[in-house]
Amino acid sequence: MSIQTFTRRALLCAVLVTSVTSLTSVWAQAPSIVMSSTTSTEQSGLFAHLLPAFKKASGLDVKVVALGTGQALDMARRGDADVVFVHDQVAEEKFVADGFGIKRLPVMYNDFVLIGPKADPAATKGKDIVAALAKLSASNAAFISRGDKSGTHAAELRFWKMANLADKKGSGYKECGCGMGPALNIAASSGGYVLADRATWLNFKNRADLAILVEGDNRLFNQYGVMVVNPAKHAHVKQADAQKFVDWITSAAGQGVIADYKIGGEQLFFPNAGK
């Protein structure tokens, strides 16, 4: 092989390597937004169903950080997210009132359910969540609280307050400081009771001897909302791209994808944007 031929081939290889490196860099820089959301939307399997449809429609990737609602809102307050998708309306409205979110929009709802051992030693079964908690307190039954400032935790604390038992939850009450899936796992392994969102329960595989004991109480309604983080607080927020997600998920197309998500033929979330 001549020196000239060797040199040409070496230059060609160098060009190819540079081209591949450039393409890899472009791929790595595909447009994306960061969303802080709840463990229930993640662990229910909704995002695995929803986000590919959004990417197909928009070309945007969504990097989800799944936390309790309180932590998800705190993450957004620090400017570490572009959009927030959570389920604690009171906290969401305060987030907007404090200037951290541009506008809160309803997206979908489902409900909370009280899960416990099928034998139901505390005799909680029925439709009244407040009466059920009173029985758990009186019997000192094992109850696993998320204890993580999540939307589910906030709802649970509201129910204890409604029962006038905020400080009298019984000796069996324990906080795990964990997500919905781990809390269900602890309840399954310990024969305890736990408040859960229905979607995560339906997607939960390690049920052991657990069953739904309380459902159908109007107070168990569980609304989800979405907000773009305010760039007036954090200039680096990708407002335009975040707004694309909000516009899509509240559109007929996005709402349809939510409604289509089912497990065993049962719908997990019910879209209600604009209502």
C-alpha positions as CSV (number, residue, x, y, z in Angstrom):
1,M,0.0,0.0,0.0
2,S,1.4,3.4,-1.0
3,I,1.8,6.2,1.5
4,Q,-0.8,8.3,-0.4
5,T,-3.4,5.5,-0.2
6,F,-2.8,4.9,3.5
7,T,-3.1,8.7,4.1
8,R,-6.4,8.9,2.2
9,R,-7.8,5.9,4.1
10,A,-6.7,7.4,7.4
11,L,-8.4,10.7,6.5
12,L,-11.5,8.9,5.5
13,C,-11.6,7.0,8.8
14,A,-11.1,10.2,10.7
15,V,-14.0,11.9,8.8
16,L,-16.3,8.9,9.5
17,V,-15.4,8.9,13.2
18,T,-16.1,12.6,13.4
19,S,-19.4,12.2,11.6
20,V,-20.5,9.4,13.9
21,T,-19.4,11.5,16.9
22,S,-21.4,14.4,15.6
23,L,-24.5,12.3,15.1
24,T,-24.2,10.8,18.5
25,S,-24.0,14.3,19.9
26,V,-27.1,15.4,18.0
27,W,-29.0,12.3,19.2
28,A,-27.9,13.0,22.8
29,Q,-29.2,16.6,22.5
30,A,-32.7,15.5,21.3
31,P,-35.1,18.1,22.7
32,S,-36.5,17.1,26.1
33,I,-38.3,18.5,29.2
34,V,-38.1,17.5,32.8
35,M,-41.3,16.7,34.6
36,S,-41.6,16.2,38.3
37,S,-44.6,14.0,39.1
38,T,-46.0,11.5,41.5
39,T,-45.1,7.9,42.2
40,S,-48.7,6.9,41.4
41,T,-48.5,8.1,37.8
42,E,-45.2,6.3,37.4
43,Q,-45.9,3.1,39.3
44,S,-49.4,2.7,37.8
45,G,-47.7,2.3,34.4
46,L,-49.5,5.4,32.9
47,F,-46.3,7.2,31.7
48,A,-45.1,4.1,29.8
49,H,-48.4,4.3,28.0
50,L,-48.7,8.1,27.7
51,L,-45.3,9.5,26.9
52,P,-44.5,7.5,23.7
53,A,-47.7,9.0,22.3
54,F,-46.7,12.5,23.3
55,K,-43.2,12.0,21.7
56,K,-44.8,10.8,18.5
57,A,-47.0,13.9,18.4
58,S,-44.3,16.5,19.5
59,G,-40.9,15.0,19.0
60,L,-40.1,15.8,22.6
61,D,-38.7,13.4,25.2
62,V,-40.0,13.8,28.8
63,K,-37.6,12.9,31.6
64,V,-39.8,12.0,34.6
65,V,-38.7,12.3,38.2
66,A,-41.3,10.5,40.3
67,L,-41.7,11.7,43.8
68,G,-44.4,12.4,46.4
69,T,-46.4,15.4,45.3
70,G,-44.9,17.6,48.0
71,Q,-41.4,16.7,46.9
72,A,-42.3,17.1,43.2
73,L,-43.6,20.6,43.9
74,D,-40.4,21.4,45.9
75,M,-38.3,20.2,43.0
76,A,-40.2,22.6,40.7
77,R,-39.8,25.5,43.2
78,R,-36.0,25.0,42.9
79,G,-36.2,25.2,39.2
80,D,-35.3,21.6,38.6
81,A,-38.4,20.8,36.5
82,D,-40.1,22.4,33.5
83,V,-43.6,21.0,34.2
84,V,-45.4,19.5,37.2
85,F,-48.0,16.8,37.1
86,V,-49.3,15.9,40.6
87,H,-52.5,15.3,42.7
88,D,-52.9,17.7,45.7
89,Q,-55.2,20.5,44.5
90,V,-54.7,22.7,47.6
91,A,-50.9,22.5,47.3
92,E,-51.0,23.0,43.5
93,E,-53.1,26.2,43.9
94,K,-50.7,27.5,46.5
95,F,-47.8,26.7,44.1
96,V,-49.5,28.9,41.5
97,A,-50.5,31.6,44.0
98,D,-46.8,31.8,45.1
99,G,-45.8,32.5,41.6
100,F,-44.0,29.2,40.9
101,G,-46.5,27.9,38.4
102,I,-48.1,29.8,35.5
103,K,-51.6,28.1,35.6
104,R,-53.0,24.9,37.1
105,L,-55.2,22.8,34.8
106,P,-57.1,19.7,35.7
107,V,-56.2,16.6,33.7
108,M,-57.8,13.5,35.0
109,Y,-59.1,11.8,38.1
110,N,-59.5,8.4,39.8
111,D,-60.0,7.5,43.4
112,F,-58.3,6.4,46.6
113,V,-59.2,3.0,48.2
114,L,-58.4,1.5,51.6
115,I,-56.5,-1.7,51.2
116,G,-56.2,-4.3,53.9
117,P,-56.2,-8.1,54.7
118,K,-59.1,-9.9,53.1
119,A,-60.1,-11.2,56.6
120,D,-60.4,-7.5,57.7
121,P,-59.7,-7.9,61.4
122,A,-60.6,-4.3,62.1
123,A,-64.0,-4.7,60.3
124,T,-63.5,-1.7,58.1
125,K,-65.2,-2.9,55.0
126,G,-67.8,-0.5,53.5
127,K,-68.0,2.9,51.8
128,D,-67.2,5.2,54.7
129,I,-63.5,6.1,54.9
130,V,-63.9,8.1,58.1
131,A,-65.7,5.2,59.9
132,A,-63.1,2.8,58.7
133,L,-60.3,4.9,60.1
134,A,-62.1,5.1,63.5
135,K,-62.1,1.3,63.6
136,L,-58.4,1.1,62.7
137,S,-57.6,3.6,65.5
138,A,-59.8,1.8,68.1
139,S,-58.3,-1.6,67.3
140,N,-54.7,-0.3,67.0
141,A,-54.5,-2.1,63.7
142,A,-51.4,-2.0,61.6
143,F,-51.6,0.9,59.2
144,I,-48.8,1.8,56.7
145,S,-48.8,5.5,56.0
146,R,-46.7,6.9,53.1
147,G,-45.5,9.6,55.4
148,D,-43.8,11.3,52.4
149,K,-45.8,14.5,51.9
150,S,-47.3,13.0,48.7
151,G,-50.8,13.7,47.4
152,T,-51.9,10.3,48.9
153,H,-50.3,11.1,52.2
154,A,-52.0,14.6,52.3
155,A,-55.4,12.9,51.5
156,E,-54.8,10.3,54.3
157,L,-54.1,13.1,56.8
158,R,-57.3,14.9,55.7
159,F,-59.3,11.8,56.4
160,W,-57.8,11.3,59.8
161,K,-58.7,14.9,60.6
162,M,-62.3,14.4,59.4
163,A,-62.5,11.5,61.8
164,N,-61.1,13.7,64.6
165,L,-58.3,11.3,65.0
166,A,-55.3,13.3,63.8
167,D,-53.4,12.6,67.0
168,K,-55.1,9.3,67.8
169,K,-54.3,7.0,64.9
170,G,-53.6,4.0,67.1
171,S,-50.4,2.2,68.1
172,G,-50.3,0.2,64.8
173,Y,-49.8,3.4,62.7
174,K,-46.4,3.5,61.0
175,E,-44.9,5.9,58.5
176,C,-42.6,4.4,55.8
177,G,-41.5,7.7,54.1
178,C,-41.8,5.8,50.8
179,G,-43.7,5.7,47.5
180,M,-47.0,3.9,46.8
181,G,-45.5,0.7,45.6
182,P,-43.2,0.2,48.6
183,A,-46.0,1.1,51.0
184,L,-48.2,-1.6,49.4
185,N,-45.3,-4.1,49.6
186,I,-44.9,-3.4,53.4
187,A,-48.7,-3.8,53.9
188,A,-48.6,-7.1,51.9
189,S,-45.8,-8.5,54.0
190,S,-47.1,-7.3,57.3
191,G,-50.8,-7.8,56.9
192,G,-51.4,-4.1,57.4
193,Y,-53.9,-1.6,56.0
194,V,-52.9,1.2,53.6
195,L,-54.6,4.0,51.7
196,A,-53.7,3.7,48.0
197,D,-54.7,5.3,44.7
198,R,-56.7,2.8,42.7
199,A,-54.4,2.9,39.6
200,T,-51.2,1.8,41.5
201,W,-53.2,-0.9,43.2
202,L,-54.5,-2.3,39.9
203,N,-50.9,-2.4,38.6
204,F,-49.5,-3.9,41.8
205,K,-48.4,-7.5,41.4
206,N,-47.4,-8.5,45.0
207,R,-50.9,-8.4,46.5
208,A,-50.5,-11.4,48.9
209,D,-53.7,-11.5,51.1
210,L,-54.6,-7.8,50.4
211,A,-57.9,-6.6,49.0
212,I,-59.9,-3.4,48.5
213,L,-62.0,-2.9,51.7
214,V,-63.3,0.7,51.4
215,E,-64.3,2.4,48.1
216,G,-67.0,4.5,46.7
217,D,-66.9,7.3,49.3
218,N,-67.1,10.7,47.4
219,R,-64.4,11.9,49.7
220,L,-62.0,9.5,48.1
221,F,-62.0,11.4,44.8
222,N,-58.5,11.9,43.5
223,Q,-57.9,14.8,41.0
224,Y,-54.6,15.3,39.1
225,G,-53.4,18.7,37.8
226,V,-50.6,19.9,35.5
227,M,-48.7,23.2,35.6
228,V,-45.8,24.8,33.6
229,V,-43.1,26.1,36.0
230,N,-42.9,29.9,35.8
231,P,-39.8,31.1,34.0
232,A,-40.2,34.4,35.9
233,K,-38.8,32.4,38.9
234,H,-36.3,30.4,36.9
235,A,-35.3,31.8,33.5
236,H,-33.9,28.4,32.2
237,V,-37.3,26.7,32.3
238,K,-38.3,25.4,28.9
239,Q,-41.6,27.1,28.9
240,A,-42.5,26.7,25.3
241,D,-41.8,22.9,25.3
242,A,-43.4,22.4,28.7
243,Q,-46.5,24.2,27.3
244,K,-46.6,21.7,24.4
245,F,-47.0,18.9,26.9
246,V,-49.7,20.8,28.8
247,D,-51.6,21.6,25.6
248,W,-51.3,18.0,24.4
249,I,-52.4,16.2,27.6
250,T,-55.4,18.5,28.0
251,S,-56.3,18.1,24.3
252,A,-58.8,15.6,22.9
253,A,-55.8,13.5,21.7
254,G,-54.0,13.4,25.0
255,Q,-57.2,12.8,26.9
256,G,-58.0,9.9,24.6
257,V,-54.7,8.3,25.4
258,I,-55.4,8.6,29.1
259,A,-58.8,7.0,28.7
260,D,-57.3,4.2,26.7
261,Y,-55.0,3.0,29.5
262,K,-56.5,-0.1,31.0
263,I,-55.4,-3.1,33.1
264,G,-57.5,-6.2,32.8
265,G,-60.1,-4.2,30.9
266,E,-60.4,-1.7,33.8
267,Q,-59.8,2.0,33.1
268,L,-57.3,3.5,35.6
269,F,-57.7,7.2,35.0
270,F,-60.6,9.3,33.8
271,P,-59.8,12.4,31.8
272,N,-61.6,15.6,32.8
273,A,-59.6,18.5,31.3
274,G,-61.7,21.6,30.9
275,K,-64.4,20.5,33.3
